Structures are given as structure tokens and as C-alpha cells.
Amino acid sequence: MFAVNVKQGNNRLQQNEIGDSEGNGRVSLELRYVTVQVPVLLSRVGERSWFMPQRARRGFTLIELLVVIAIIAILAAIIFPTFNRARESARSATCMSNLHYLWQASSTYAQDYSGRWAPMLFGPAEDATRLPAVNLNNAVDMSRVKRSFLYPNYIKDVEKFHCPDSLDRIKTKAINAYMPISSPWSGVLGGSSPTFGVGPFLFPQLPAPYSNKAVPFYAFDSYDTSAAIDLSGKPIQVGGVNAYEIHYSPNWTAAKQLGINPRQDASNRAAAIRP
């Protein structure tokens, strides 16, 4: 702030003579002024003068903060489950779409092979020689497989064989799988993985050394196999490694070993020929 000081006094400003053009009525006027000292208080930008009371600043109280936090928590409790349900609905829709594609492809396959359904949806994992990757570490990328049952002749995208809820997203991971305990094949196999010689998957065109080798699957193929879980939802392990369970098979009755001969079972065992 600053003040402007003006001196006080009686000073003659000026003396003028006023009259007409002919010199009549000449009058003398003397103007005087009186000055007084007046304090002028100006406010700079951002400052307050003495006659402008400054408003006290204060922050949020603890109660106000707790109320805000409670409102945010309530909104989160309402919104987050909605997002989760939306994501789950999207995954369910994708899974249903994949199953629709698999059904159409399987039906077309059955029409092409005289009513015999494919013994596997995708087929065994392959190595670089286009033969089953009995050495699981030698499996090529799933998209490079050339002799699958439904891929690539009936389904062009390997993503159609993958469930969105599956945690196995590596397309080169090969695994061995087991028949479900509820399947008669589980008893026939003695709890072991099916091989190319024993079980529902016979491939007559394979070389003889493959006849006793366990059938390799791709873990990315969620509809032929998936991770086995117990009743509590925990993964089942065999030898310290998560076990995988076979989900798809056109013949669940183990017909030949059990002495029965349903047409579906016999025809598919003889027709496990990849395109």
C-alpha cells in the first residue's frame, strides 16, 4: 500500500481580469484553493487493504474426508461388479460363438466322411516333420499345423479352438491328457493317457513306433482338453504337474474293449484319418 501526501496551504493560483471588448465592467477575480492531506490507500494485486477483511482459509475436516471416501467406496462397489459381469458376458458370448463354429465344422466333416465324426476337434500336436510331437518340447506353433482334423480345412482361425476363460495362451505348449474318470476308457487305460495304439484315438497311417506313444494335445486347444480340477476347484496334479482332462471324444463307451459294438464307436475308431 502507499499514500499520496498533498501540502496544506493558501496559495494564489491565478488572477484574471474579465471584461468586455471595450474595457467596460473590468472585474478582478482571484482564485484560491485549499489543500488538505488525504490518505489514499490502494490495493496491489493479490493484497487486501485494511478495510477489506481477509477470509480465513481452512481445509477439509476429517468427517468431510470420510464422507467422500465412503461415497467413492459405494460407487466402486456398484460399478466394478457391473464391469466384471460385462467382461464375463463377453467371454461367454465368445465361447458360444466358438462352439457354434466347431459344431458347423464338425457337421461338415461328418458329411464329407460318410457320417463319421472327427475323433478330435483340432488334432494332435505336431512337430516340424508334420508328425505327432510325442516329444512335447518339439511342438510347433499351433497355427503351423497342416494335418489337423478341423483346421485349416474347416476352421481357418486357431482362436476358435480357445476358450477365453482358459489360462493356457501359449500356442506351442503341448501336453498329455487323461480320459475322465466317468469314461469307461479311464478303466481300460488304467488311469494312463491314451496312446495311438490304445484308446479312442487310432491313426492307422502313422509309423509303427508311434503306436505306443501318448497322444500329444495343444494346451491352447480348450475344447479337446482343459486343466483337470477337483470338486473344490483346485487343479489336479500328476507327478507335480497339472493334469489335463480330455473333453471331446465321439466314442465314450470303449466299445471294443468292453465287448460292445455301437456303430458310432466302431466307425470312428476305424476312421481317425486326418485330411
URRACOR-V668650 format. One record per residue. N is the residue number from 1. RES is the residue in one small letter. SS is DSSP state (2 for helix, 1 for strand, 0 for the rest). PHI is phi in radians with two decimals (* if undefined). Layout:
n | res | ss | phi
N | RES | SS | PHI
N | RES | SS | PHI
This chain:
n | res | ss | phi
1 | m | 0 | *
2 | f | 0 | -2.60
3 | a | 0 | -2.15
4 | v | 0 | -1.90
5 | n | 0 | -1.74
6 | v | 0 | -2.15
7 | k | 0 | -1.18
8 | q | 0 | -1.78
9 | g | 0 | 3.05
10 | n | 1 | -1.92
11 | n | 1 | -2.04
12 | r | 1 | -1.38
13 | l | 1 | -1.42
14 | q | 1 | -2.79
15 | q | 1 | -2.26
16 | n | 1 | -2.05
17 | e | 1 | -1.86
18 | i | 1 | -2.02
19 | g | 0 | -2.82
20 | d | 0 | -1.48
21 | s | 0 | -1.25
22 | e | 0 | -1.66
23 | g | 0 | 1.52
24 | n | 0 | -1.54
25 | g | 0 | 1.13
26 | r | 0 | -1.25
27 | v | 1 | -2.28
28 | s | 1 | -1.73
29 | l | 1 | -2.08
30 | e | 1 | -2.19
31 | l | 1 | -1.73
32 | r | 1 | -2.26
33 | y | 1 | -2.37
34 | v | 1 | -2.10
35 | t | 0 | -1.88
36 | v | 0 | -2.24
37 | q | 0 | -1.52
38 | v | 0 | -2.08
39 | p | 0 | -1.26
40 | v | 0 | -1.94
41 | l | 0 | -1.82
42 | l | 0 | -1.94
43 | s | 0 | -1.81
44 | r | 0 | -1.31
45 | v | 0 | -1.09
46 | g | 0 | 1.53
47 | e | 0 | -1.90
48 | r | 0 | -2.07
49 | s | 0 | -1.44
50 | w | 0 | -1.16
51 | f | 0 | -1.65
52 | m | 0 | -1.95
53 | p | 0 | -1.12
54 | q | 0 | -1.41
55 | r | 0 | -1.42
56 | a | 0 | -1.22
57 | r | 0 | -1.61
58 | r | 0 | -2.56
59 | g | 0 | -1.63
60 | f | 0 | -1.28
61 | t | 0 | -1.44
62 | l | 2 | -1.07
63 | i | 2 | -1.14
64 | e | 2 | -1.09
65 | l | 2 | -1.10
66 | l | 2 | -1.13
67 | v | 2 | -1.12
68 | v | 2 | -1.09
69 | i | 2 | -1.08
70 | a | 2 | -1.13
71 | i | 2 | -1.12
72 | i | 2 | -1.07
73 | a | 2 | -1.11
74 | i | 2 | -1.15
75 | l | 2 | -1.10
76 | a | 2 | -1.12
77 | a | 2 | -1.14
78 | i | 2 | -1.47
79 | i | 2 | -1.41
80 | f | 2 | -1.03
81 | p | 2 | -1.04
82 | t | 2 | -1.13
83 | f | 2 | -1.08
84 | n | 2 | -1.10
85 | r | 2 | -1.16
86 | a | 2 | -1.15
87 | r | 2 | -1.13
88 | e | 2 | -1.15
89 | s | 2 | -1.13
90 | a | 2 | -1.14
91 | r | 2 | -1.13
92 | s | 2 | -1.11
93 | a | 2 | -1.12
94 | t | 2 | -1.13
95 | c | 2 | -1.11
96 | m | 2 | -1.12
97 | s | 2 | -1.12
98 | n | 2 | -1.07
99 | l | 2 | -1.11
100 | h | 2 | -1.11
101 | y | 2 | -1.09
102 | l | 2 | -1.12
103 | w | 2 | -1.13
104 | q | 2 | -1.10
105 | a | 2 | -1.15
106 | s | 2 | -1.14
107 | s | 2 | -1.11
108 | t | 2 | -1.14
109 | y | 2 | -1.03
110 | a | 2 | -1.09
111 | q | 2 | -1.14
112 | d | 2 | -1.29
113 | y | 0 | -2.06
114 | s | 0 | 0.97
115 | g | 0 | 1.45
116 | r | 0 | -1.66
117 | w | 0 | -1.38
118 | a | 0 | -1.11
119 | p | 0 | -1.20
120 | m | 0 | -2.42
121 | l | 0 | -1.28
122 | f | 0 | -1.58
123 | g | 0 | 2.19
124 | p | 0 | -1.20
125 | a | 0 | -1.13
126 | e | 1 | -2.02
127 | d | 0 | -1.79
128 | a | 0 | -1.17
129 | t | 0 | -1.55
130 | r | 0 | 1.22
131 | l | 0 | -1.89
132 | p | 1 | -0.96
133 | a | 0 | -1.45
134 | v | 0 | -1.12
135 | n | 0 | -1.53
136 | l | 2 | -1.03
137 | n | 2 | -1.32
138 | n | 2 | -1.73
139 | a | 0 | -1.18
140 | v | 0 | -1.48
141 | d | 0 | -1.04
142 | m | 2 | -1.00
143 | s | 2 | -1.27
144 | r | 2 | -1.66
145 | v | 0 | -1.15
146 | k | 0 | -1.89
147 | r | 0 | -2.18
148 | s | 0 | -1.33
149 | f | 0 | -1.37
150 | l | 0 | -1.76
151 | y | 0 | -1.99
152 | p | 0 | -1.72
153 | n | 0 | -1.21
154 | y | 0 | -1.96
155 | i | 0 | -2.25
156 | k | 0 | -1.56
157 | d | 0 | -2.03
158 | v | 2 | -1.18
159 | e | 2 | -1.11
160 | k | 2 | -1.19
161 | f | 2 | -1.65
162 | h | 0 | -2.05
163 | c | 0 | -1.42
164 | p | 0 | -1.06
165 | d | 0 | -1.46
166 | s | 0 | -1.28
167 | l | 0 | -1.53
168 | d | 0 | -1.51
169 | r | 0 | -2.03
170 | i | 0 | -1.64
171 | k | 0 | -1.45
172 | t | 0 | -1.91
173 | k | 0 | -1.42
174 | a | 1 | -1.87
175 | i | 1 | -2.44
176 | n | 1 | -1.78
177 | a | 1 | -2.23
178 | y | 1 | -2.11
179 | m | 0 | -1.26
180 | p | 0 | -1.04
181 | i | 0 | -1.05
182 | s | 0 | -1.25
183 | s | 0 | -1.51
184 | p | 2 | -1.03
185 | w | 2 | -1.11
186 | s | 2 | -1.09
187 | g | 2 | -1.23
188 | v | 2 | -1.12
189 | l | 2 | -1.45
190 | g | 0 | 1.13
191 | g | 0 | 1.39
192 | s | 0 | -1.65
193 | s | 0 | -1.25
194 | p | 0 | -1.13
195 | t | 1 | -1.95
196 | f | 0 | -1.27
197 | g | 0 | -1.92
198 | v | 0 | -2.28
199 | g | 0 | 2.23
200 | p | 0 | -1.38
201 | f | 0 | -1.97
202 | l | 0 | -1.94
203 | f | 0 | -2.21
204 | p | 0 | -1.03
205 | q | 0 | -1.45
206 | l | 0 | -1.37
207 | p | 0 | -1.05
208 | a | 2 | -0.96
209 | p | 2 | -1.05
210 | y | 2 | -1.49
211 | s | 0 | -1.11
212 | n | 0 | -1.97
213 | k | 0 | -1.66
214 | a | 1 | -1.13
215 | v | 0 | -1.25
216 | p | 1 | -1.55
217 | f | 1 | -2.05
218 | y | 1 | -1.56
219 | a | 0 | -1.13
220 | f | 0 | -1.17
221 | d | 0 | -1.36
222 | s | 0 | -1.38
223 | y | 0 | -1.76
224 | d | 0 | -1.43
225 | t | 1 | -2.49
226 | s | 1 | -2.81
227 | a | 1 | -1.07
228 | a | 0 | -1.40
229 | i | 1 | -2.26
230 | d | 0 | -1.56
231 | l | 0 | -1.14
232 | s | 0 | -1.53
233 | g | 0 | 1.56
234 | k | 0 | -1.57
235 | p | 1 | -1.11
236 | i | 0 | -1.56
237 | q | 1 | -1.99
238 | v | 1 | -2.21
239 | g | 0 | 1.13
240 | g | 0 | 1.40
241 | v | 1 | -2.10
242 | n | 1 | -1.02
243 | a | 0 | -1.55
244 | y | 1 | -2.07
245 | e | 1 | -2.00
246 | i | 1 | -1.38
247 | h | 0 | -1.79
248 | y | 0 | -1.94
249 | s | 0 | -2.87
250 | p | 0 | -1.33
251 | n | 0 | -2.29
252 | w | 0 | -1.76
253 | t | 0 | -1.70
254 | a | 0 | 0.88
255 | a | 2 | -0.99
256 | k | 2 | -1.12
257 | q | 2 | -1.27
258 | l | 2 | -1.65
259 | g | 0 | 1.41
260 | i | 0 | -2.03
261 | n | 0 | -2.45
262 | p | 0 | -1.18
263 | r | 2 | -1.01
264 | q | 2 | -1.05
265 | d | 2 | -1.18
266 | a | 2 | -1.16
267 | s | 2 | -1.14
268 | n | 2 | -1.29
269 | r | 2 | -1.16
270 | a | 2 | -1.52
271 | a | 0 | -2.04
272 | a | 0 | -1.37
273 | i | 0 | -2.02
274 | r | 0 | -1.38
275 | p | 0 | -1.01
